[in-house]
Amino acid sequence: MKLQLNGATVLSKATTLAQLLDENNYGAATVATAVNGTFVPATLRAEHTLSDGDQIEVLAPMQGG
């Protein structure tokens, strides 16, 4: 399946957001995720099904002020 991950095209066999994060070494990281502009909480990633062409954003929290 062809997806956009943080603006880059990736080919993936993942069917869920959690699987995609594992494939791309985000599995253990503390990140925020969105699919097609909609926030997906960590508790729902394993059941959030991906479709061809989805746009996924993965953001790491930043500290500062």
N, CA, C and O atoms as a MOPAC input file, in Angstrom:
PM7 MOZYME 1SCF
protein

 N      0.84600 1    -1.16300 1     0.00000 1
 C      0.00000 1     0.00000 1     0.00000 1
 C      0.89900 1     1.23600 1     0.00000 1
 O      1.94700 1     1.26000 1     0.64500 1
 N      0.47200 1     2.25000 1    -0.72900 1
 C      1.23900 1     3.49000 1    -0.84400 1
 C      0.65000 1     4.52100 1     0.12400 1
 O     -0.54400 1     4.81900 1     0.07600 1
 N      1.49900 1     5.05900 1     1.00100 1
 C      1.08900 1     6.02000 1     2.02400 1
 C      2.01500 1     7.22500 1     2.01800 1
 O      3.11700 1     7.16900 1     1.47200 1
 N      1.56900 1     8.29900 1     2.61700 1
 C      2.41700 1     9.46800 1     2.84500 1
 C      2.72100 1     9.49800 1     4.34600 1
 O      1.80500 1     9.60400 1     5.16200 1
 N      3.98800 1     9.40500 1     4.70700 1
 C      4.40300 1     9.44300 1     6.11000 1
 C      5.28700 1    10.66600 1     6.30300 1
 O      6.40900 1    10.72100 1     5.80000 1
 N      4.77200 1    11.63700 1     7.03000 1
 C      5.48200 1    12.90300 1     7.24600 1
 C      5.93600 1    13.52200 1     5.92500 1
 O      7.04200 1    14.05100 1     5.81700 1
 N      5.05100 1    13.44500 1     4.91800 1
 C      5.31800 1    14.06900 1     3.63400 1
 C      6.09700 1    13.22500 1     2.64200 1
 O      6.25100 1    13.61900 1     1.48600 1
 N      6.59000 1    12.07200 1     3.07100 1
 C      7.35300 1    11.19700 1     2.17800 1
 C      6.50700 1     9.98600 1     1.78500 1
 O      5.77900 1     9.43300 1     2.61000 1
 N      6.60800 1     9.58700 1     0.53600 1
 C      5.87800 1     8.41100 1     0.07800 1
 C      6.57400 1     7.15700 1     0.58800 1
 O      7.78600 1     7.00000 1     0.44300 1
 N      5.78100 1     6.25800 1     1.19400 1
 C      6.30900 1     4.97400 1     1.66500 1
 C      5.40900 1     3.86100 1     1.15400 1
 O      4.19900 1     4.03700 1     1.01000 1
 N      6.01300 1     2.72100 1     0.88500 1
 C      5.26100 1     1.52200 1     0.55300 1
 C      5.25700 1     0.65300 1     1.79300 1
 O      6.30500 1     0.41800 1     2.39500 1
 N      4.07700 1     0.17100 1     2.17900 1
 C      3.96000 1    -0.55600 1     3.43700 1
 C      2.99600 1    -1.72200 1     3.29900 1
 O      2.05700 1    -1.68700 1     2.50400 1
 N      3.24800 1    -2.74700 1     4.08400 1
 C      2.32600 1    -3.88100 1     4.19000 1
 C      1.44800 1    -3.73500 1     5.43000 1
 O      0.59800 1    -4.58400 1     5.69400 1
 N      1.65200 1    -2.66600 1     6.18500 1
 C      0.88000 1    -2.43300 1     7.41200 1
 C     -0.58800 1    -2.20200 1     7.07900 1
 O     -0.91800 1    -1.54000 1     6.09500 1
 N     -1.45700 1    -2.75300 1     7.90800 1
 C     -2.89200 1    -2.51800 1     7.74200 1
 C     -3.44100 1    -1.60100 1     8.82900 1
 O     -4.55100 1    -1.08200 1     8.70900 1
 N     -2.65600 1    -1.40300 1     9.89700 1
 C     -3.08100 1    -0.50800 1    10.97200 1
 C     -1.99900 1     0.53600 1    11.23600 1
 O     -0.84200 1     0.37700 1    10.84600 1
 N     -2.40800 1     1.59800 1    11.90400 1
 C     -1.45200 1     2.65100 1    12.24900 1
 C     -0.35600 1     2.11000 1    13.16200 1
 O      0.81000 1     2.46800 1    12.99600 1
 N     -0.70100 1     1.26900 1    14.10800 1
 C      0.30300 1     0.70300 1    15.01800 1
 C      1.35400 1    -0.09500 1    14.25200 1
 O      2.54400 1     0.00500 1    14.55300 1
 N      0.93100 1    -0.88000 1    13.27100 1
 C      1.86800 1    -1.66100 1    12.47200 1
 C      2.78900 1    -0.74700 1    11.67200 1
 O      3.98700 1    -1.01000 1    11.56200 1
 N      2.23400 1     0.32300 1    11.11400 1
 C      3.05300 1     1.27000 1    10.35000 1
 C      4.10300 1     1.91600 1    11.24100 1
 O      5.25400 1     2.07100 1    10.83300 1
 N      3.71700 1     2.29300 1    12.45100 1
 C      4.67500 1     2.90000 1    13.38200 1
 C      5.78500 1     1.91800 1    13.72400 1
 O      6.95200 1     2.30500 1    13.79000 1
 N      5.44100 1     0.65100 1    13.94300 1
 C      6.46100 1    -0.36300 1    14.22300 1
 C      7.40900 1    -0.53500 1    13.03700 1
 O      8.62300 1    -0.61800 1    13.21800 1
 N      6.85800 1    -0.58800 1    11.83300 1
 C      7.67700 1    -0.74300 1    10.62000 1
 C      8.68900 1     0.37700 1    10.46100 1
 O      9.77300 1     0.17600 1     9.91300 1
 N      8.32900 1     1.56100 1    10.94500 1
 C      9.16800 1     2.73900 1    10.74500 1
 C      9.87200 1     3.18400 1    12.02200 1
 O     10.26300 1     4.34400 1    12.15300 1
 N     10.03000 1     2.26000 1    12.95700 1
 C     10.80200 1     2.45500 1    14.19300 1
 C     10.24700 1     3.53500 1    15.11500 1
 O     11.00500 1     4.18500 1    15.83500 1
 N      8.92400 1     3.73100 1    15.09800 1
 C      8.28500 1     4.64700 1    16.03000 1
 C      7.56900 1     3.89000 1    17.15300 1
 O      7.03100 1     4.51300 1    18.06800 1
 N      7.55600 1     2.57400 1    17.09500 1
 C      6.75400 1     1.76200 1    18.00500 1
 C      6.88300 1     2.09900 1    19.46900 1
 O      5.86900 1     2.19000 1    20.16200 1
 N      8.09600 1     2.28900 1    19.97100 1
 C      8.30900 1     2.54700 1    21.39800 1
 C      8.40500 1     4.03500 1    21.72300 1
 O      8.49300 1     4.40700 1    22.89300 1
 N      8.39000 1     4.87900 1    20.71100 1
 C      8.56500 1     6.31600 1    20.92200 1
 C      7.26900 1     6.96500 1    21.40400 1
 O      6.17000 1     6.50200 1    21.10100 1
 N      7.42800 1     8.04000 1    22.15400 1
 C      6.28800 1     8.84400 1    22.56500 1
 C      6.05000 1     9.87300 1    21.47700 1
 O      6.80400 1    10.83500 1    21.33200 1
 N      4.98100 1     9.65200 1    20.71100 1
 C      4.67500 1    10.52300 1    19.57800 1
 C      3.17500 1    10.79000 1    19.52900 1
 O      2.37700 1    10.06500 1    20.12400 1
 N      2.81400 1    11.83500 1    18.81500 1
 C      1.42300 1    12.11200 1    18.48600 1
 C      1.22400 1    11.71300 1    17.03600 1
 O      2.13300 1    11.85700 1    16.21900 1
 N      0.03700 1    11.21000 1    16.71100 1
 C     -0.21600 1    10.75800 1    15.35600 1
 C     -1.52400 1    11.33200 1    14.81600 1
 O     -2.48000 1    11.57100 1    15.55400 1
 N     -1.52900 1    11.54300 1    13.50300 1
 C     -2.73800 1    11.97300 1    12.81000 1
 C     -2.80200 1    11.25200 1    11.47500 1
 O     -1.78100 1    11.03600 1    10.82300 1
 N     -4.00500 1    10.88600 1    11.07800 1
 C     -4.23800 1    10.27100 1     9.76800 1
 C     -5.22600 1    11.15700 1     9.02300 1
 O     -6.34100 1    11.40200 1     9.48400 1
 N     -4.79300 1    11.62800 1     7.86700 1
 C     -5.61300 1    12.52600 1     7.04900 1
 C     -6.09600 1    13.73300 1     7.84600 1
 O     -7.22800 1    14.18800 1     7.68400 1
 N     -5.21600 1    14.24300 1     8.71000 1
 C     -5.51400 1    15.45200 1     9.46800 1
 C     -6.31500 1    15.24500 1    10.73500 1
 O     -6.63100 1    16.21700 1    11.42200 1
 N     -6.65600 1    14.00000 1    11.06800 1
 C     -7.42500 1    13.70400 1    12.26900 1
 C     -6.53700 1    13.01700 1    13.29700 1
 O     -5.91800 1    11.99400 1    13.00500 1
 N     -6.47500 1    13.58300 1    14.50400 1
 C     -5.67100 1    13.02400 1    15.58900 1
 C     -6.12300 1    11.60300 1    15.90400 1
 O     -7.31900 1    11.32600 1    15.98800 1
 N     -5.14500 1    10.69900 1    16.07900 1
 C     -5.42700 1     9.32400 1    16.48700 1
 C     -4.67400 1     9.06900 1    17.78500 1
 O     -3.44400 1     9.00400 1    17.77100 1
 N     -5.38400 1     8.92100 1    18.92200 1
 C     -4.70000 1     8.67300 1    20.19300 1
 C     -4.00700 1     7.31600 1    20.20900 1
 O     -4.38900 1     6.39800 1    19.48200 1
 N     -2.99500 1     7.20800 1    21.03800 1
 C     -2.20300 1     5.97300 1    21.12800 1
 C     -3.08000 1     4.75900 1    21.40900 1
 O     -2.80400 1     3.66900 1    20.90700 1
 N     -4.12100 1     4.93200 1    22.19600 1
 C     -4.98800 1     3.80000 1    22.56400 1
 C     -5.78900 1     3.25700 1    21.38800 1
 O     -6.31900 1     2.14900 1    21.46800 1
 N     -5.88700 1     4.01800 1    20.29400 1
 C     -6.67200 1     3.57200 1    19.13600 1
 C     -5.82300 1     3.19700 1    17.92400 1
 O     -6.36900 1     2.81800 1    16.88800 1
 N     -4.51800 1     3.29200 1    18.03100 1
 C     -3.65000 1     3.02900 1    16.88000 1
 C     -3.72800 1     1.59800 1    16.38100 1
 O     -3.67600 1     1.36600 1    15.17300 1
 N     -3.85300 1     0.63300 1    17.28400 1
 C     -3.88100 1    -0.77600 1    16.88100 1
 C     -5.14100 1    -1.11800 1    16.10200 1
 O     -5.13700 1    -2.06700 1    15.31800 1
 N     -6.21400 1    -0.37100 1    16.29900 1
 C     -7.46000 1    -0.66100 1    15.58900 1
 C     -7.75200 1     0.33300 1    14.45700 1
 O     -8.75300 1     0.19600 1    13.75400 1
 N     -6.88200 1     1.32600 1    14.28400 1
 C     -7.09400 1     2.30900 1    13.22000 1
 C     -6.57400 1     1.74300 1    11.90200 1
 O     -5.36400 1     1.64200 1    11.69700 1
 N     -7.48000 1     1.38100 1    11.02400 1
 C     -7.14000 1     0.78000 1     9.74100 1
 C     -6.68900 1     1.83800 1     8.74300 1
 O     -7.28400 1     2.91100 1     8.63700 1
 N     -5.63500 1     1.51700 1     8.02200 1
 C     -5.11400 1     2.41900 1     6.99500 1
 C     -5.64300 1     2.03200 1     5.62200 1
 O     -5.95500 1     0.86900 1     5.36400 1
 N     -5.74000 1     3.03300 1     4.74300 1
 C     -6.15700 1     2.82200 1     3.36100 1
 C     -5.10000 1     3.39300 1     2.42800 1
 O     -4.37100 1     4.31700 1     2.78700 1
 N     -5.02800 1     2.83200 1     1.23300 1
 C     -4.08100 1     3.31400 1     0.24100 1
 C     -4.25500 1     4.81900 1     0.04000 1
 O     -5.37200 1     5.30400 1    -0.14200 1
 N     -3.14200 1     5.54900 1     0.07600 1
 C     -3.16500 1     6.99200 1    -0.12500 1
 C     -3.31800 1     7.81600 1     1.14000 1
 O     -3.27700 1     9.04500 1     1.07700 1
 N     -3.49500 1     7.16700 1     2.30100 1
 C     -3.61900 1     7.91800 1     3.55000 1
 C     -2.38500 1     8.76300 1     3.80400 1
 O     -1.27300 1     8.40600 1     3.41500 1
 N     -2.60500 1     9.90000 1     4.47100 1
 C     -1.51500 1    10.79100 1     4.86000 1
 C     -1.36900 1    10.72500 1     6.37100 1
 O     -2.28400 1    11.08500 1     7.11100 1
 N     -0.21000 1    10.26100 1     6.82100 1
 C      0.05900 1    10.06400 1     8.24000 1
 C      1.11500 1    11.05100 1     8.69600 1
 O      2.15500 1    11.21100 1     8.05700 1
 N      0.83600 1    11.70600 1     9.80300 1
 C      1.80900 1    12.60900 1    10.42400 1
 C      2.19400 1    12.02900 1    11.78200 1
 O      1.33000 1    11.62600 1    12.56100 1
 N      3.48000 1    11.99000 1    12.05600 1
 C      4.00900 1    11.53000 1    13.33900 1
 C      4.84000 1    12.66200 1    13.90000 1
 O      5.81200 1    13.09700 1    13.28200 1
 N      4.45900 1    13.13600 1    15.06700 1
 C      5.12300 1    14.28500 1    15.67700 1
 C      5.65200 1    13.91600 1    17.05400 1
 O      4.94400 1    13.31900 1    17.86600 1
 N      6.90600 1    14.27900 1    17.30700 1
 C      7.49800 1    14.07100 1    18.63000 1
 C      7.26500 1    15.31700 1    19.47100 1
 O      7.36400 1    16.43400 1    18.96400 1
 N      6.95300 1    15.13500 1    20.75500 1
 C      6.75800 1    16.30200 1    21.61000 1
 C      8.07000 1    17.07800 1    21.75900 1
 O      9.15700 1    16.50000 1    21.77100 1
 N      7.93900 1    18.40400 1    21.87200 1
 C      9.10500 1    19.26000 1    22.02700 1
 C      9.01100 1    20.02100 1    23.34000 1
 O      7.92700 1    20.40000 1    23.78300 1
 N     10.15900 1    20.23300 1    23.94400 1
 C     10.20600 1    21.01900 1    25.17000 1
 C     10.81100 1    22.37300 1    24.86300 1
 O     11.55100 1    22.53600 1    23.89300 1
 N     10.50100 1    23.29500 1    25.66600 1
 C     11.08400 1    24.61300 1    25.47100 1
 C     10.11800 1    25.68700 1    25.92400 1
 O      9.04000 1    25.39400 1    26.44100 1
 N     10.50300 1    26.89000 1    25.73200 1
 C      9.59100 1    27.93000 1    26.16200 1
 C     10.11400 1    29.23500 1    25.92700 1
 O      9.45800 1    30.22900 1    26.23800 1

